[in-house]
Amino acid sequence: MIGASIDFLILDRVRAEIFRDAQRAASNWLGTFQPGSTPKPVPKGRIDLLQLVDSHGQVVAASIAAASRPPLSTVRPPADDRMKDRVECPARGGCVLVSAVRIPPLETREIWRGEPHYVYAGMAEPPILATPRLQVFTDAGIVLTAALIALGNWSWSGVSLRQVAAIRRTMAEITVSDLSLRVPEPPGRSEYTLLAETANRTLARLEEAVKQQRRFASTTSHELRTPLTALRTLLEEAVLYPRDVDPREALQAALTVTERLESIVDDLLVLARLRAGDPAAHEPIDLGALVREEVAAQPAGVPVRVRAGHDVNVRGNRIQLIRVLDNLLANARRHADSSVEIRVERVKGEAVVTVTDDGDGIAPQDRERVFERFVRLDDGRRREPGGSGLGLAISRDIAHAHHGTLKIEDALRGARFVLRLPLADSAGRPSARDDSRDPRDAAGDRARA
């Protein structure tokens, strides 16, 4: 269909140009006619067949190429349509493209006394029209083009499918026990490259999440095993040596160990819920008022000075933020020498809560370790032997759940914990700040170096 259309357009254009040249040649010859004189035509260009024919079909004058020919056509254009184009194919010889032109009435009256005369101009049909050569070449070109396109598509599809097959094979080899494999990334910036990059980033996150879960499970089992072993030892001693063990003391010691187990389990459940991303109801909270309420509810002991500004509003879960404040205050009072200061202020579009004690401080190399699960430094174990070691892990995860951060920063004396949260007018958008480590690696309770 395409080839036929191309052939038709080309052939039609060639015929139209020949007929236009023939009409022009006929008009030019007509311009030389004079009464009593009919000059022979001198063809210029490809139109070499020119004849003047009277109403009886006699050739009155002709060009050299048409002199030995009978009239090129029998067409007699009427007076109201003086030009006709025809393709004449006589019985002998090849076809001819002819334009028949009727001489205007004025020239007819002046030169031939009203007898109609006709001018025929044309040329032999060129090979492009007379033979199927054009159709053959067009068809061959179309077939070749189609073959090249098909070959290109097949080659491109083969490359694309090989890339997909490589990605599929690698994905099939990846198991939970080995997430270190990565799919091959094709060169360039094609959709396959973007797909492979996305898959590799997903695999990297999955591998890191599995590693964290394994570390968490290993650490948790270790931390739970210690109180369980102590509890089992207490109970076995009470059973094996009933005369040497005071039952009341044994039960009291077992109750203490059980309380520690309960504390660890409760903290683990809170940590698991935070890391699972369970939604919590958020509400507008005046952070300064909340801090003042929690400081007032603290038991007697190391005094806490409060410097809370006004109009420091955030959106968050009240219970979770209270837990963060209680953890930070309890931690600071436990390690302070004489006082603790807590400040609430607006800084660069953020709500900032700073808890500072005047104790010995935390060594720079331990400032991230204290946020790891179950990590408790020597001073912390001495000051609170029964701690779960998850308080700061929970606090940092709560901060991240509120699109904030929790860090330890430099202080002139003691330790300085800084909690940053988005203000209420920007809540819901992640804070521009972030911890230097993955928030899901944050865990542990604070202790002294």
C-alpha positions as CSV (number, residue, x, y, z in Angstrom):
1,M,0.0,0.0,0.0
2,I,2.8,2.4,0.9
3,G,4.7,1.5,-2.2
4,A,1.7,2.0,-4.5
5,S,1.0,5.4,-2.9
6,I,4.6,6.4,-3.5
7,D,4.6,5.2,-7.1
8,F,1.3,7.0,-7.8
9,L,2.6,10.3,-6.4
10,I,5.9,10.1,-8.3
11,L,4.3,9.1,-11.6
12,D,1.5,11.7,-11.3
13,R,4.1,14.4,-10.6
14,V,6.2,13.4,-13.6
15,R,3.1,13.4,-16.0
16,A,2.0,16.8,-14.6
17,E,5.4,18.3,-15.3
18,I,5.5,16.9,-18.9
19,F,2.0,18.2,-19.7
20,R,2.9,21.6,-18.2
21,D,6.0,21.8,-20.4
22,A,4.1,20.7,-23.4
23,Q,1.4,23.4,-23.0
24,R,4.1,25.9,-22.5
25,A,5.9,24.8,-25.8
26,A,2.6,24.9,-27.7
27,S,1.8,28.4,-26.4
28,N,5.3,29.6,-27.4
29,W,4.9,28.2,-30.9
30,L,1.4,29.8,-31.2
31,G,3.0,33.2,-30.5
32,T,5.0,33.0,-33.7
33,F,2.0,32.4,-36.1
34,Q,1.4,35.2,-38.6
35,P,-1.3,35.4,-41.4
36,G,0.1,33.6,-44.4
37,S,3.1,32.3,-42.5
38,T,3.4,29.3,-40.2
39,P,7.0,28.9,-39.1
40,K,8.3,25.5,-38.2
41,P,8.8,25.0,-34.5
42,V,12.2,24.8,-33.0
43,P,11.9,22.6,-29.9
44,K,13.7,23.7,-26.8
45,G,14.0,21.3,-24.0
46,R,12.5,17.8,-23.8
47,I,9.3,18.6,-25.7
48,D,10.4,17.6,-29.2
49,L,7.1,16.6,-30.8
50,L,5.2,19.6,-32.2
51,Q,2.4,19.5,-34.9
52,L,-0.1,21.9,-36.4
53,V,-3.1,20.0,-37.6
54,D,-6.1,21.3,-39.5
55,S,-9.8,20.4,-39.1
56,H,-9.4,17.6,-41.6
57,G,-6.6,15.9,-39.7
58,Q,-3.8,17.0,-42.0
59,V,-0.4,17.9,-40.5
60,V,0.2,21.5,-41.7
61,A,3.6,22.0,-39.9
62,A,5.7,19.9,-37.6
63,S,9.0,19.7,-35.8
64,I,11.7,17.5,-37.2
65,A,10.9,14.7,-34.7
66,A,7.2,14.8,-35.5
67,A,7.4,15.4,-39.3
68,S,7.2,11.8,-40.3
69,R,4.4,11.0,-37.8
70,P,0.7,11.0,-38.3
71,P,-1.2,13.4,-36.1
72,L,-0.1,12.8,-32.5
73,S,-3.7,12.7,-31.3
74,T,-7.3,12.8,-32.6
75,V,-8.5,14.9,-29.7
76,R,-10.3,18.1,-30.7
77,P,-10.6,20.4,-27.7
78,P,-13.8,22.4,-27.8
79,A,-13.8,26.2,-27.8
80,D,-14.7,26.4,-24.1
81,D,-12.0,24.1,-23.0
82,R,-9.0,24.8,-25.3
83,M,-6.5,22.4,-23.7
84,K,-6.6,18.6,-23.3
85,D,-3.9,16.2,-22.0
86,R,-3.8,12.7,-23.2
87,V,-1.5,9.6,-23.3
88,E,-1.7,8.3,-26.8
89,C,-0.5,4.8,-27.5
90,P,-0.6,4.0,-31.3
91,A,-0.5,0.5,-32.5
92,R,3.0,0.9,-33.7
93,G,5.7,2.6,-31.5
94,G,5.7,3.6,-28.0
95,C,3.2,5.8,-26.1
96,V,3.3,9.6,-26.3
97,L,2.3,12.2,-23.7
98,V,0.4,14.9,-25.7
99,S,-1.2,18.2,-24.9
100,A,-3.8,19.3,-27.5
101,V,-4.3,23.0,-27.8
102,R,-7.2,24.6,-29.8
103,I,-6.0,27.8,-31.5
104,P,-8.1,30.8,-30.3
105,P,-10.9,32.1,-32.6
106,L,-9.2,35.4,-33.3
107,E,-6.1,33.8,-34.8
108,T,-8.3,31.2,-36.5
109,R,-10.3,33.9,-38.3
110,E,-7.2,36.0,-39.2
111,I,-5.0,33.2,-40.4
112,W,-7.3,30.4,-41.6
113,R,-10.5,32.2,-42.2
114,G,-12.3,30.6,-39.3
115,E,-11.2,27.0,-40.0
116,P,-10.3,25.3,-36.7
117,H,-6.6,24.3,-36.2
118,Y,-5.0,22.5,-33.4
119,V,-1.5,22.3,-32.0
120,Y,-0.2,19.1,-30.5
121,A,2.9,19.1,-28.3
122,G,4.4,16.2,-26.4
123,M,7.2,13.7,-26.0
124,A,7.7,10.0,-26.0
125,E,6.7,8.4,-22.6
126,P,9.9,8.3,-20.5
127,P,11.1,4.9,-19.1
128,I,10.0,5.8,-15.6
129,L,6.4,5.8,-16.9
130,A,6.7,3.2,-19.6
131,T,8.4,0.4,-17.5
132,P,7.7,-1.0,-14.0
133,R,11.2,0.0,-13.0
134,L,10.0,2.6,-10.4
135,Q,7.6,0.1,-8.8
136,V,10.4,-2.5,-8.6
137,F,12.8,0.0,-7.0
138,T,10.2,1.3,-4.6
139,D,9.1,-2.2,-3.6
140,A,12.7,-3.2,-3.1
141,G,13.5,-0.1,-1.1
142,I,10.4,-0.7,1.1
143,V,11.3,-4.3,1.7
144,L,14.9,-3.4,2.5
145,T,13.8,-0.6,4.9
146,A,11.4,-2.9,6.6
147,A,14.0,-5.6,6.9
148,L,16.5,-3.1,8.4
149,I,13.8,-1.8,10.9
150,A,12.9,-5.4,11.8
151,L,16.6,-6.3,12.3
152,G,17.1,-3.2,14.4
153,N,14.1,-3.9,16.5
154,W,15.1,-7.6,16.9
155,S,18.6,-6.6,18.0
156,W,17.4,-3.9,20.4
157,S,14.8,-6.2,21.8
158,G,17.4,-8.9,22.3
159,V,19.7,-6.6,24.2
160,S,16.8,-5.3,26.3
161,L,15.6,-8.9,27.0
162,R,19.1,-10.0,27.9
163,Q,19.3,-7.1,30.4
164,V,15.9,-8.1,31.9
165,A,16.9,-11.8,32.0
166,A,20.2,-10.9,33.8
167,I,18.2,-8.9,36.4
168,R,15.7,-11.7,36.8
169,R,18.4,-14.4,37.3
170,T,20.1,-12.3,39.9
171,M,16.8,-11.6,41.7
172,A,16.1,-15.4,41.7
173,E,19.5,-16.0,43.4
174,I,18.8,-13.6,46.2
175,T,17.6,-15.2,49.4
176,V,17.0,-13.9,53.0
177,S,20.2,-15.7,54.1
178,D,22.2,-13.8,51.5
179,L,21.1,-10.3,50.5
180,S,24.5,-9.1,49.4
181,L,23.9,-9.8,45.7
182,R,23.1,-6.8,43.4
183,V,21.5,-6.9,40.0
184,P,23.6,-5.7,37.0
185,E,23.1,-2.1,36.0
186,P,23.1,-1.6,32.2
187,P,25.0,1.4,30.9
188,G,23.3,4.7,30.1
189,R,20.1,6.1,31.5
190,S,17.5,3.8,30.1
191,E,14.4,2.6,31.9
192,Y,16.2,-0.7,32.5
193,T,19.1,1.2,34.2
194,L,16.7,3.1,36.4
195,L,14.9,-0.2,37.2
196,A,18.2,-1.9,38.2
197,E,19.3,1.1,40.3
198,T,16.0,1.1,42.1
199,A,16.2,-2.6,42.7
200,N,19.7,-2.3,44.1
201,R,18.7,0.5,46.4
202,T,15.8,-1.5,47.7
203,L,18.0,-4.5,48.2
204,A,20.5,-2.4,50.1
205,R,17.8,-1.1,52.4
206,L,16.4,-4.6,52.8
207,E,19.9,-6.0,53.6
208,E,20.5,-3.3,56.2
209,A,17.1,-3.9,57.7
210,V,17.7,-7.6,58.0
211,K,21.2,-6.9,59.6
212,Q,19.6,-4.6,62.1
213,Q,16.9,-7.2,62.9
214,R,19.6,-9.8,63.4
215,R,21.6,-7.6,65.6
216,F,18.5,-6.6,67.5
217,A,17.5,-10.3,68.0
218,S,21.1,-11.2,69.1
219,T,21.4,-8.3,71.5
220,T,17.9,-8.8,72.9
221,S,18.4,-12.5,73.5
222,H,21.7,-11.8,75.3
223,E,20.1,-9.1,77.5
224,L,17.1,-11.2,78.3
225,R,19.3,-14.3,79.1
226,T,21.1,-12.5,81.9
227,P,18.1,-11.8,84.1
228,L,16.5,-15.1,83.2
229,T,19.6,-16.9,84.3
230,A,19.6,-15.0,87.5
231,L,16.0,-15.8,88.1
232,R,16.5,-19.5,87.4
233,T,19.5,-19.5,89.8
234,L,17.5,-18.0,92.6
235,L,14.6,-20.4,92.1
236,E,16.9,-23.5,91.8
237,E,18.7,-22.5,95.0
238,A,15.4,-22.1,96.8
239,V,14.3,-25.6,95.6
240,L,17.7,-27.4,96.2
241,Y,18.6,-25.8,99.5
242,P,15.4,-25.0,101.3
243,R,17.1,-25.0,104.7
244,D,19.8,-22.5,103.6
245,V,17.7,-20.1,101.6
246,D,15.2,-17.7,103.2
247,P,12.0,-18.1,101.0
248,R,11.0,-14.5,101.6
249,E,14.4,-13.2,100.4
250,A,14.4,-15.5,97.5
251,L,10.9,-14.4,96.4
252,Q,11.9,-10.7,96.9
253,A,15.0,-11.2,94.7
254,A,13.0,-13.1,92.1
255,L,10.4,-10.3,92.1
256,T,13.2,-7.7,91.5
257,V,14.6,-9.7,88.6
258,T,11.0,-10.1,87.2
259,E,10.5,-6.4,87.4
260,R,13.6,-5.8,85.3
261,L,12.5,-8.4,82.8
262,E,9.1,-6.7,82.6
263,S,10.8,-3.3,82.1
264,I,13.0,-4.7,79.3
265,V,10.0,-6.4,77.6
266,D,7.9,-3.2,77.8
267,D,10.7,-1.1,76.3
268,L,11.2,-3.7,73.5
269,L,7.5,-3.5,72.7
270,V,7.6,0.3,72.5
271,L,10.7,0.2,70.4
272,A,9.1,-2.4,68.0
273,R,6.0,-0.3,67.6
274,L,8.0,2.8,66.8
275,R,10.1,1.0,64.2
276,A,7.1,-0.6,62.7
277,G,5.8,2.9,62.0
278,D,2.5,2.4,63.8
279,P,0.5,5.6,63.5
280,A,0.0,7.6,66.6
281,A,-2.5,10.4,67.1
282,H,-0.9,13.9,66.9
283,E,-2.2,17.0,68.4
284,P,-1.1,20.6,68.9
285,I,1.2,20.8,72.0
286,D,2.7,23.8,73.8
287,L,6.1,22.3,74.3
288,G,7.1,24.9,77.0
289,A,4.0,24.2,79.1
290,L,4.6,20.4,78.7
291,V,8.1,20.7,80.0
292,R,7.1,22.8,83.0
293,E,4.4,20.2,83.8
294,E,6.9,17.3,83.6
295,V,9.5,19.1,85.7
296,A,6.9,19.8,88.4
297,A,6.0,16.1,88.5
298,Q,9.6,15.0,89.0
299,P,10.4,13.4,92.5
300,A,12.6,15.2,94.9
301,G,16.3,15.2,94.2
302,V,18.6,17.1,92.0
303,P,16.9,20.5,91.2
304,V,15.9,21.3,87.6
305,R,15.9,24.9,86.3
306,V,13.4,25.5,83.5
307,R,13.8,28.2,80.9
308,A,10.8,27.7,78.6
309,G,9.9,30.3,76.0
310,H,6.4,31.0,74.9
311,D,4.7,30.1,71.6
312,V,6.9,27.0,71.0
313,N,4.2,24.8,69.6
314,V,4.6,21.5,67.9
315,R,2.3,18.7,66.6
316,G,3.0,15.4,68.2
317,N,1.8,12.5,70.4
318,R,1.7,13.8,73.9
319,I,2.4,10.4,75.6
320,Q,5.5,9.8,73.4
321,L,6.9,13.3,73.9
322,I,6.4,13.0,77.7
323,R,8.4,9.7,77.6
324,V,11.2,11.5,75.8
325,L,11.3,14.3,78.4
326,D,11.1,11.9,81.3
327,N,14.0,9.8,79.9
328,L,16.1,12.9,79.4
329,L,15.3,14.4,82.8
330,A,15.8,11.2,84.7
331,N,19.1,10.5,82.8
332,A,20.4,14.1,83.5
333,R,19.4,14.0,87.2
334,R,21.0,10.6,87.6
335,H,24.4,11.9,86.4
336,A,24.3,15.5,87.6
337,D,26.5,16.8,90.4
338,S,24.2,19.6,91.6
339,S,21.7,20.8,89.0
340,V,20.0,20.2,85.7
341,E,18.9,22.9,83.2
342,I,16.2,22.5,80.6
343,R,15.6,25.1,77.9
344,V,12.8,25.4,75.4
345,E,13.1,27.9,72.5
346,R,12.6,28.5,68.8
347,V,15.7,28.3,66.7
348,K,15.7,28.7,62.9
349,G,12.2,27.4,62.4
350,E,12.6,24.6,64.9
351,A,11.5,23.8,68.5
352,V,14.6,23.1,70.4
353,V,14.7,21.4,73.9
354,T,18.1,21.3,75.6
355,V,18.7,19.2,78.7
356,T,22.1,20.0,80.3
357,D,23.6,18.6,83.5
358,D,26.7,19.5,85.4
359,G,28.1,16.0,85.7
360,D,31.2,14.5,84.2
361,G,29.9,14.5,80.6
362,I,30.1,11.9,77.9
363,A,33.3,11.3,75.9
364,P,33.0,12.3,72.2
365,Q,33.6,8.7,71.1
366,D,30.7,7.5,73.2
367,R,28.1,10.0,72.1
368,E,26.6,7.8,69.4
369,R,27.2,4.5,71.3
370,V,24.8,5.5,74.1
371,F,22.0,5.5,71.6
372,E,22.6,1.9,70.6
373,R,20.5,-0.8,71.9
374,F,21.4,-2.1,75.4
375,V,24.7,-0.2,75.4
376,R,25.4,1.1,78.9
377,L,28.7,2.5,79.9
378,D,30.4,1.7,83.2
379,D,29.2,4.7,85.1
380,G,25.6,4.1,84.0
381,R,25.7,0.5,85.3
382,R,27.1,1.7,88.6
383,R,24.4,4.4,89.1
384,E,21.4,2.3,87.9
385,P,22.2,-1.4,87.8
386,G,18.6,-2.4,86.9
387,G,18.2,-0.2,83.8
388,S,17.0,-1.7,80.6
389,G,19.4,0.2,78.3
390,L,16.7,1.1,75.9
391,G,15.6,4.5,77.1
392,L,17.7,6.6,74.7
393,A,17.0,4.3,71.8
394,I,13.3,4.8,72.4
395,S,13.7,8.6,72.8
396,R,15.6,8.9,69.5
397,D,13.1,6.8,67.7
398,I,10.3,9.0,69.0
399,A,12.2,12.1,67.8
400,H,12.5,10.6,64.4
401,A,8.8,9.6,64.4
402,H,8.1,13.3,64.9
403,H,10.5,14.3,62.0
404,G,13.0,15.6,64.5
405,T,16.4,14.7,65.9
406,L,18.0,13.8,69.2
407,K,21.8,14.4,69.6
408,I,24.5,15.0,72.2
409,E,26.3,18.3,71.6
410,D,29.3,20.0,73.2
411,A,28.8,21.7,76.6
412,L,31.1,23.7,78.9
413,R,30.4,21.1,81.6
414,G,28.5,17.9,81.7
415,A,26.3,16.4,79.0
416,R,24.0,18.3,76.8
417,F,21.2,16.5,75.0
418,V,19.4,18.5,72.3
419,L,16.0,17.5,70.9
420,R,14.8,19.3,67.8
421,L,11.3,19.1,66.4
422,P,9.5,20.9,63.6
423,L,7.3,23.8,64.7
424,A,3.5,23.4,64.3
425,D,3.5,25.5,61.1
426,S,6.0,23.1,59.5
427,A,4.9,19.8,61.2
428,G,4.4,16.9,58.9
429,R,7.4,17.9,56.7
430,P,10.7,16.1,57.5
431,S,13.2,18.2,59.3
432,A,16.2,19.4,57.3
433,R,18.4,18.0,60.1
434,D,19.2,14.4,60.5
435,D,21.4,12.2,62.6
436,S,24.7,11.1,61.1
437,R,23.5,7.5,61.5
438,D,20.5,5.6,60.4
439,P,17.8,6.3,63.1
440,R,17.0,2.6,63.2
441,D,20.6,2.0,64.5
442,A,19.8,4.3,67.4
443,A,19.4,2.4,70.7
444,G,20.7,2.1,74.2
445,D,20.6,3.9,77.5
446,R,23.0,6.7,78.6
447,A,25.8,6.0,80.9
448,R,29.0,7.7,81.9
449,A,32.4,7.2,80.2
